[in-house]
Amino acid sequence: MKVSSALLSDGNRLLAERHLFDFLRQGWPVLEPETPFEENWHIELVCEYLEAATRGQIRRLIINMPPRHTKSLAATVFWPVWNWIATPGTRWLFTSYSSALSTDHSLKRRMLIESVWFQRLWGQSFRLAGDQNVKTHFENSRQGAMVVTSLGGSITGFGGDYIVVDDPHNADDQDNTEAIQRDVESYRRTTANRLNDARTGRIVVIGHRLHMQDLSAWLPANQPGEWTQLVLRARAEDDEEFRSPSSGRVFARERGKALHPARFNLGALEQIERAQSSRRYAGQYQQRPAPLTGNVIKREWIKFWRALPAELDEIIQSWDMSFKDTRESAFVAGHVWGRKGANKYLIDRVHDRMGFTAAKNAVLMLSAKWPQAHRKLIEDKANGPAIMDALRETVAGIIAVAPMGSKYARLEAASVDFQAGNVFLPDPSIAPWVHDVVEELCTFPGSLYSDDVDAADQAINTMRQAPRSLAVDGLMISKLRESPIVAPGAPEAARHSLRKVNF
């Protein structure tokens, strides 16, 4: 690798010594000569958290961020080598679920140290020892060492001043609770005890979330107050502010924005989500893991209808409004629900990103399609009041619903109906979109969005608390039969039948 004279200047050398981000930026071509370095605020933020660990401001650090967002190069390659410039006598222990991954990082650390760039600027600080210089273990002339071991593995007599745990779990074990627990136990029994001095030593755990009981969840839950946790989601779910523990700088991100748009814009993230399950994406990219069986709503509680009852006591609309009509906005969700006694049936659904005019037209369209839905429930928050003001003179039956309690509490209240077997969704063969509804219901609060959740629990809780008995005329039955969500060839009596479908 040719090194420009500018890169070897005293100014660049001093910047690299003072700031990990500048060291990473300048040294990037050594390890990634064919890939241009894409600067981004989140890399600076991660570097400043690691600097705080170097200074002892943070001694126990967890960083959760998506794959391929420069997490490993920053924390397991550039950071330890940068530390050796000022403190070459420190001893480092690196571990991961994958010995191959750990070994690859070890080779990159050594490659960085042996590069022309590093040797010309800091070669006088130390040299690598000839007798202890293998793939997984190398030492320097100042008694410093960098050693790789497996998670839970131990090296006789070796203790570290720094322990770095990079990706403690295999992504293939997302649904294997026993494997996740074994990883946590291995860390607890061996890795955590390898610090030379538990009072001053640093431990950094970096990776994406996989499981509700993974190491990133277990550590702060079982060692409260000891851990600092930085959580970076691929896509911001709310407006965010992050304050650097080193410089005090504030990094802000608006809701809906991608974490590193130069490398993974919203379109790329959507492709990734489509290529894998929504649940896996929620864990690895949004840092919100959900169990396979479900969170508040269990998958085993989900029931489906293929034909509706011959008569329904009432039909209502339920709306969650969040319009902006941009790729960054949440969705508008409009549901049509029917009730027969204690049973509630999801009948129809509107779901899209919409602006104000489109959202208003969606209410008008669903009202024309379902004139029997006399009550139109609209959540009285966010954009709901604006829609209600615009439609109240032209659409009858608009009812403002004040949300009571948190989103979690509202779905928990509705979960009783799911558990009791009183909620039925359209069979996927009738309404393929129901897959998305099921996924959101069963992964919440780990789901990326909650618009279907809000529309559903609003309808269910309202129908349970205020049951009504409405005459159902022949026109309504005809409408139900003609609806595209009723399976072709449904029997004349339109008796409902149920079958369970596994996702």
DALINKA-V72391 format. One record per backbone hydrogen bond with DSSP energy under -0.5 kcal/mol. CO is the residue of the C=O (numbers start at 0). NH is the residue of the N-H. Records with the same first field share a line. If there is no record, write none. Layout:
CO->NH  NH
This chain:
1->3
3->7
5->8
8->12
9->13
10->14
11->15
12->16
13->17
14->18
18->22
19->23
20->24
21->25
22->26
23->27
26->29  30
27->30  31
31->34
33->35
35->37
36->38
39->42  43
40->44
41->45
42->46
43->47
44->48
45->49
46->50
47->51
48->52
49->53
50->54
51->55  56  57
52->55
58->202
59->227
60->204
61->63  229
62->64  206
63->231
65->68
69->73
70->74
71->75  76
72->76  77
73->78
76->80
77->81
78->82
79->83
80->84
81->84  85
82->85  86
86->89
89->144
90->160  161
91->146
92->163
93->148
94->165
95->150
96->98
97->101
98->102
99->103
100->104
101->105
102->106
103->107
104->108
105->109
106->110
107->111
108->112
109->113
110->114
111->114
114->118
115->119
116->120
117->121
118->122
121->124  125
126->140
131->138
133->136
135->147
136->133
137->145
138->128
139->142
143->139
144->91
145->137
146->93
148->95
149->152
153->155
154->157
156->158
159->195
160->201
161->92
162->164  203
163->94  165
164->166  205
166->96
169->172
170->173
172->175
174->176
175->179
176->180
177->181
178->182
179->183
180->184
181->185
182->186
183->187
184->188
185->189  190
186->191
189->192
190->193
191->194
193->159
196->199  200
201->162
202->60
203->164  205
204->62
205->166
206->64
210->213
213->216  217
214->218
215->219
216->220
217->221
218->222
222->225  226
227->61
228->230
229->63  231
230->232
233->258
235->255
239->252
241->243  250
243->247
248->243  250
249->251
250->241
252->239
253->256
256->235
257->260
259->262  263
264->268
265->269
266->270
267->271
268->272
269->273
270->274
271->275
272->275
276->280
277->281
278->282
279->283
280->284  285
281->287
282->208  286
284->233
290->293
292->298
295->297
296->294
297->300
298->301
302->424
303->498
304->426
305->486
312->469
313->338
314->373  374
315->336
316->376
317->334
318->378
319->321  332
320->382
325->328
330->332
331->351
332->319
333->349
334->317
335->346  347
336->315
337->344
338->312  313
339->342
342->339
343->423
344->337  346
347->335
349->333
351->331  353
353->323  324
354->358
355->359
356->360
357->361
358->362
359->363
360->364
361->365
362->366
363->367
364->368
365->369
367->370
369->372
371->314  373
374->316  376
375->398
376->318
377->400
378->380
380->383
382->386
383->387
384->388
385->389
386->390
387->391
390->393  394
393->395
394->397
396->375
398->377
399->401
400->379  402
402->404
405->409
406->410
407->411
408->412
409->413
410->414
411->415
412->415
413->416  417
414->418
415->419
416->421
417->420
421->343
422->302
423->345
424->304
426->429  430
430->433
431->434
432->435  436
433->437
434->438
435->439
436->440
437->441
438->442
439->443
440->296
441->294
442->445
443->295
449->453
450->454
451->455
452->456
453->457
454->458
455->459
456->460
457->461
458->462
459->463
460->464
461->465
467->469
470->472
472->475  476
473->477
474->478
475->479
476->480
477->481
478->482
482->485
486->489
490->493
496->305  306
498->303
